[in-house]
Amino acid sequence: MSIASHHEQFAELSNGTTLCYSEHGDKNDPAVILIAGLGLQMVYWPASFIQALTTAGFRVICYDNRDAGRSSRSNTPHPSTLQQLLGKAPKECYGLEHMADDTALLLTRLDIGQAHVVGMSMGGMIAQTLSYRHPEKVASLTSIFSTTGNRRVGQPAASTLWRLARAKSPNTHLEAIDNYCEMMNHIGDKNAPHALLHWQQYAKLAWQRNGSRSDTRALQRQIGAIMRSGDRTQALAKIKAPALIIHGDVDHMVHPSGGEATARAIGHARHIVIEGMRHQIDSALSHRLAQHILDHIQTGASDAA
């Protein structure tokens, strides 16, 4: 499993946010935009996954969310540890709505009227929010191992929460690699081809792209965005775009009940549970996931016709 090569560019949005992004494939092809999860960067998406989509005739856009990678940092407050435990975000923090607006503005900046939107984990939440907040921008929605914001579903396993609670901010790239590999060894699939090597490569590159620092407050602000937006179940019912919900049955980060609840809330969504899939997109899964997405896009286009 290899890290994709990106030609990094920057888009200054009208709301003052600057996003780092890259494009793959022919600019004349229909667009697919990939939205990464909590604290993750656009370099997370495997090269094989991106290639499967471009080979099928799609223009793929990857980008760093605000407060991640090489995109701009917010100056809004971050939730304290106590606020995170209580689930109460500071009033001044941004929400998933603002991150969805970032995505819509990026599409406008790139002169893309409508895109097929794919998000994983927190990125799935952003993709869902984009779909009901800016429906004109969304040709189809794919939400991968994500949830609705209802705290009764999609919660991490107790073993995951324990690891998150004891995690310490890294001071060096070696500590960052160790931290990431330790967590992925728990929530990911260590038996996937070259999994450990890929984790190490990603963590090292992410550290470098993050300015060789941990930037814990940026991560906490993203957590605050999830907390502020809360339960989006009722809003999800407004989604009209063709929707595909994908989840694994062995997910220790976002319990499979999160995917089930998302599909129920949207109503017309197709729900696929992949046996043995954990909270990881790897080379072994890339072509399978891409094929599900391509079938979904084709089915949605056929239904629209």
N, C-alpha and C positions, 0 to 999 in steps of 0.2 A: 504494500500500500504506500503510495507516494504522495508527497505534498504537491499541490498544484502550483504551477508557476504563474504569477500574476504581474501584469503591467499596472502598477498602482497609480491611480489618478485621484484628484480631489475635486469635490463638488461643494461650492459654497451655496447653501440653501437660503431662501428668503427669510427663514425664521432665525438666522444667525448661526445655525449649526453647520459644521463642515464635516462631510463624510468622505472617508477614503473608500474607493471602490475599484473594481476591475471588471473588464468585459471579456467574454470568450465567444468565439463563433462569429458568424456573419451578421453585421448590423442590420441587414435587411430581413433577417429571419424573425419569427415571433419571439417575444422576450419571455424568459423565465428569470425571476429574481429569487435569490436564496437568502434567507434571513437566519443568522446564527443565534445560538442560545446564550444563556446567562454567562457573561464574562468571556465568551468565546469570540474568536476573530474569524474573518472571512477565510483565512488560510486553513480553517478546520475542515472545510469540505474536501473530500478526497478527489484527487485528479481523475480517478476512474469514474466517479459520479458525474463530474462536470463534463467529461469527455462523452459519456453515454448520452447526455442531453444535447450537446453540440452536434454529435454524429447524427442524431435523429432530426437535425435541422432547426435547432433553437439557439437563439442568442442568450447567453447566460450572464447575468449580472450578479456579482458577489460584492458585499460591502461590510465594513465594520460599523456596528451600531454606535450611537453616541456613547461615550464613556467606555470604549473598547478599542484596542489596537491603535491605529493611527488616526482615528476620527477624533473630533474635538471633545474636550471635557466640559461637563456642565459646571456651573458655579452654584447650583442649588444644593440645599442641605442633604445629607445622607442620614438614614435612620440609625440610631444607636443600637447597641446589642439588646438593650431592654425593649426598645420599640419594635425590633424585629421579633422578639419573643412574644410581645403582645399583639403583633400584627397591625400596629398603628404607625403609619408613615407620617413624617413631618408634612404639614399643610403645603409648604412651599416646594416640595419635591415634584418632579415631573412624573407622568404616568405612562402606561403603555400607549395611551392615546397620542402622546407627543412623539413617541417612537414610531408609531404608525404614520403620523403626519410626516415625519422625516422620510419614510419610505415613499410616500406619495409625492413629496417634493423632489426626491431624487429621480423618480420616474419622469416627472415633468421636466426636470433639468436635462435629462437625457433624451427628451422629446419622444418619450414612450407613452402612448395614450393608454394602453392597457397591457397587463402582463399576467402570466401564470405565476402565482405566488406560492412559494414553498418555504415553510418555516419549521425549525426543529426546536423543541423544548420552549424556552422563553420566546424564541423566534416564531414558534407556532402561535403563541399568544399574540404577538405583534401582527402576524399574518391574519389571524382571526379578526383582530381589531380593525385592521386595514380593510377587511372585506365588508364590514358593516359600516365603517366610518367613511370610506371612500369607495363605494361599490363600483363606480364607473371605471376605476383603475384595475379591477380584478377580473380577469378572464376565467380563472379557476383558482381554487384554494386547496393546498395540501398541507395538513398539519401533522407533524411527525412527533411522536411521544411527547405530547403537550396536554394541557388541561384547561378547565374553564375558569379557574380562580375561586371556585367553591372549595372552602377548606375541608369539606367532608370527603372530597375525592382527590385523587392524584397526588397524595402526600408522599414524601420520601419515606423509605423504610427507616425504622428506628436505628438500624446499624449505619445508615447513611447520615442521619442527623448527628449521631455520635461522632462520626468522622469529621463532619463539617464543624462541629463545636470545638473539637480539639485541634483543628488545623491552624497553623501559624503562618503569618505572612513571610514569604521567602525574602532573603537578602541577597542571594546570588542566583545565577541561572541554574546552577547545580541543585540548589534547594528548590527552585521552581519546578525543575524536571522531576525531582523526587516526589514533591507534593502532588503534581499532576498524575504521575504514574501510580502513586498509592491510591488516589481516588478512582482512577480509571480501572485499576485492578479490581476494585469493588463493584463499580457500576457498569464497567465495560466488559468486553469479551477478550480475555487474555489469550484465548485459543485461536482467535482470528489470525490469518496469515500476517506475519511481521507486525503484530499488534504493538509489542513493546517498543520496537524501533520507531514506529510511527508516533507513538505517544511521546517518545523522547525528542524526535524531530519537531513535532508540533510545539511542545512546551518550550524548547530552545528558541524557535522562531518567534513564538508569541512573546516571550520575554524581551527579545531584541526589538520587536515592533512596538512594544509597550514602553520603549525608552529605557530598557534595562532596569525596570523597577516593578514592584508588585501592584502599586496603585489600588490598594484595598478600598479606598473611599469611592472610586469609580464603580467598582463591583457593587458596593453597598447601595449606591444610587440606583443601579439597575434593579437591585432587590426592592428598593423603595418604590420603583415604578410598578412592579408587580403588586406590591402591597396596596398602593394607592388605588389601583384600578379595581381591586377586589373581585367580587363574583360577577362575571360577565355573562352568566347563563341566559338571562332575558335578552340581552343585546344580540347574542349569537343566533337567536331565532329570526333576526332580521336579515341574515345572510341569504342572498339569492343565487350567488355564483355556485357552479358545481363544486362540491366539497368532498374531499377524500381525507379520512382520518386513519393514520397508520400508527400502530403501537406494538411493542413487543410484549410477550407474556412473562418476561423475566426482567422487569424494569424496577431497579431499586432506587432510582432518583424520582421518577414520576410514575406512581402506581398506575397500572392499566385501567383502573376505574376512571382516571382522568380522560383517557381516550373515549371510553364508553359514554361518559357524561357529555363530552363535546359532541359526539355524533348524535346523541339524543336531543341536545339543545338545538342543533342546527336543523334536525328533522329529516331533511332530504339527503344527508351526507351518507356516503358509502364508508363503512368501517372495516378495516382489515387488521387482523391480529396476526403477527408473524411469530410463529413458534420459535422459542430460543433467542429471540432478539432482545438485547439489553439496551442500555442508554448509550448507544454508540452507532455511528455510521462508519463502516469500514469497507475495505475493498471486496470482501466476500458478500456484502450486502448491497454494494453500490449499484450493480446492474439490476438486481432484483427490485430495489427501491425505484430506480429510474424507470424500469419497465412498468411498474404500477402507476407511476406518475404520468408516463406517456400514454398508457391505456386510458387513464382518467381524463387527460386532456383531449384525446381523440373522441372518447365517449361524450364528453361535454360539448364538443364541437358538433358532433352528429345530432345530439339532442336539440342544440340551438338551431340547426338547419331544419 
